[in-house]
Amino acid sequence: MSIRNSLLNEIEAVQKKMALSDRAFSIGATGNPKFMSRLRKGNVTLASVEAAKKHVTLLKRTPTEEARA
């Protein structure tokens, strides 16, 4: 599985769990509302991929982990 497909699967799982649209996730992760459509096309920068991975990690945090941070 490619890095892009792996990231898409991870993002889509978080989106489903938190009921986030592509646009909402994109803005939260990168500030660019078109990030998800560009990621699906393979037209993104390494910096935006890193930002998306960081955003996924933050969204996966439990309230207990947030309290400790």
C-alpha atoms as one frame of an Amber mdcrd trajectory, in Angstrom:
protein
   0.000   0.000   0.000   1.339   3.429  -0.879   1.972   6.150   1.675  -0.800
   8.207   0.078  -3.336   5.370   0.296  -2.311   4.620   3.863  -2.777   8.268
   4.843  -6.133   8.435   3.036  -7.357   5.352   4.917  -6.246   6.820   8.228
  -7.894  10.186   7.488 -11.122   8.583   6.279 -11.347   6.496   9.469 -10.998
   9.637  11.594 -13.494  11.496   9.408 -16.048   8.724   9.838 -15.511   8.508
  13.605 -15.822  12.276  14.078 -18.310  12.981  11.254 -15.940  15.377   9.485
 -16.357  16.380   5.868 -13.382  16.528   3.528 -13.539  20.313   3.680 -13.632
  20.429   7.491 -10.682  18.056   7.787  -8.723  19.903   5.095  -9.149  23.293
   6.748  -8.264  21.900  10.176  -5.171  20.125   8.909  -3.714  22.531   6.373
  -5.928  25.599   6.126  -6.586  24.634   2.485 -10.173  23.483   1.841  -9.058
  21.541  -1.243  -6.397  19.450   0.479  -8.363  16.170   0.460  -9.258  16.365
  -3.221  -5.642  17.177  -4.043  -4.398  14.332  -1.842  -6.662  11.898  -3.715
  -5.193  13.152  -7.003  -1.646  12.881  -5.647  -0.975  16.598  -5.954   0.171
  17.624  -2.449   3.393  18.745  -0.836   5.330  16.885   1.813   4.623  19.732
   4.250   0.862  19.342   3.802   1.086  15.557   4.234   3.024  16.080   7.469
   0.422  18.601   8.646  -2.372  16.127   7.867  -0.630  13.348   9.800  -0.179
  15.668  12.782  -3.852  16.659  12.609  -4.930  13.001  12.523  -2.813  12.327
  15.601  -4.423  15.239  17.435  -7.926  14.120  16.473  -7.232  10.577  17.690
  -6.258  11.767  21.159  -8.616  10.780  23.944  -9.836  13.319  26.519  -7.509
  11.697  29.093  -4.513  12.239  26.830  -5.620  15.853  26.267  -5.698  16.464
  30.029  -2.127  15.207  30.346  -0.809  17.323  27.460
